[in-house]
Amino acid sequence: MNTELIGYLAASLTTLSFFPQALKTIRTRDTHAISSGMYATFSVGVALWFAYGVTLGSWPIILANGITFLLAVTILALKIRYG
């Protein structure tokens, strides 16, 4: 199997798995059970993965972590605002 294809498949699955939580949080604004520390740490980690992908020129890493970062930061912002 092509290495790039494996990367795109892995990136798609991990990013898609994050969507239900993000959509639920965005719709309900319920952030009571969400840890702001975890989301802050996660957001920084995802930003670093994004930077790593950029340095490698790896589109699966760039796309997956770019999208996941936007979702995670949105949830973190909602937590700060409504938490």
Beta strands, then each sheet from edge to edge (+ up, - down):
end
